Amino acid sequence: MKTFSVDVKKQFQKLLDEAGAIVVGAGSGLSTAAGFTYSGARFERYFHDFHERFGIQDMYSGGFYPFPDADTFWGWWCRHIWVNRYAPMPGDLYARLLQVLAGRDFFVLTTNVDHAFQRAGFPKERLFYTQGDYGLFQSSEPASVTAAKTYDNRAAIETMLCSEGWSFTEAGDIFVPQGQRVSTRIDASLIPICPNDGALMTTNLRVDDAFVEDDGWHAAAARYQAFLDRTAGGRVLFLELGVGQNTPGIIKVPFWRMTAENQNARYVCVNPTKMYVPEEIEDRTTSFVCGVDQMV
C-alpha cells in the first residue's frame, strides 16, 4: 500500500488519469471538509437555544434526542434540514470535485443525505443516495417500505421556520431579526401528516427498518448496479472520500471486495486518519492521509 501525505494533488490526478472508470464512495467526512460541520460555531449559530434547553452538544446527537412532543421535534428538524439541505452551501468543495471528475466515466455512491452532490451540479443519473435525503418526508408508519411514497418538504420546512420566528436572507440563509427571539417549537397546526395513510410524517433517513425506498431510490440503485456491471473487469478506480467506520458495509467493505475480485482495479482511500486495508489488496491500494479539501 502506498501512503501519501504531501504532493497529493499530483498523485491523485495521476490515479484518475490512469483509470478507465471511477466509482466514488462518499461519506460524512466529505461534507465535513466542505463546511457542513455539525458542532462548534455553526451549531451555536442555529441551535444555541436547544443547547440551553436540552443540553444538546451538536447536530448529530440532536438528531437522536427524544424530544417531548412533535412541536419540538419539528422545531429541531426544520432547522436541521434547512441549514444542511436548502441554505447556501458553506463552501465550494463539491463544485471543485465535479471539475476534477468532469469528462470522466464515474458514478457516486454516498451515505450523505445533504444532497450536496446534486446541488453542486453533479448529474442526477450518476448519483445514488443510499441513506435518504433531508429534502424528503415519509410516513412514520409505512405499511410497505418498498411501496410507500416520499414527499418534497421544502415549502413545509420554510413555513415551520417562519412559525418559530426565523427570517430569510435573500440568499436563503436563516437569521433572527434584531430584537426578537425564536421558539424551539413550531405551530402545532404545521405538524406534517402523511396524505397517503394519515400517520405522522418523519424524515426520509435510514435510521430503522421503516425507511422508505421509493421509486427514485430504486431507479438510482439500478443505475449504480448497471454501472458496476458495465465496468466490471476493467481499470476501475474505487475512490473512497471521507468514509469512516460508521457504516462500513455500505461503501468500504464492498469496495474492498470488488477491488479484490478485479485484478485491474485500484482502491484509493482519502481520510485524515490512516485507515485499515485488507492485506489482499494492499499492493493495489493508495491511501492519502489528508482531508478531501487538500485533493481538489
TACOR-V197658 format. One record per helix or strand. SS is the DSSP state (H for helix, E for strand). FROM is the first residue (numbers start at 1). LEN is the number of residues. If there is no record, write none. Layout:
ss:SS from:FROM len:LEN
ss:SS from:FROM len:LEN
This chain:
ss:E from:2 len:3
ss:H from:8 len:11
ss:E from:21 len:6
ss:H from:28 len:6
ss:H from:40 len:15
ss:H from:59 len:4
ss:H from:70 len:17
ss:H from:93 len:9
ss:E from:106 len:5
ss:H from:116 len:4
ss:H from:124 len:3
ss:E from:127 len:3
ss:E from:132 len:8
ss:E from:150 len:3
ss:H from:154 len:11
ss:E from:166 len:3
ss:E from:174 len:3
ss:H from:188 len:3
ss:E from:193 len:1
ss:E from:200 len:6
ss:H from:215 len:17
ss:E from:236 len:6
ss:H from:252 len:10
ss:E from:266 len:5
ss:H from:279 len:6
ss:E from:285 len:4
ss:H from:292 len:3
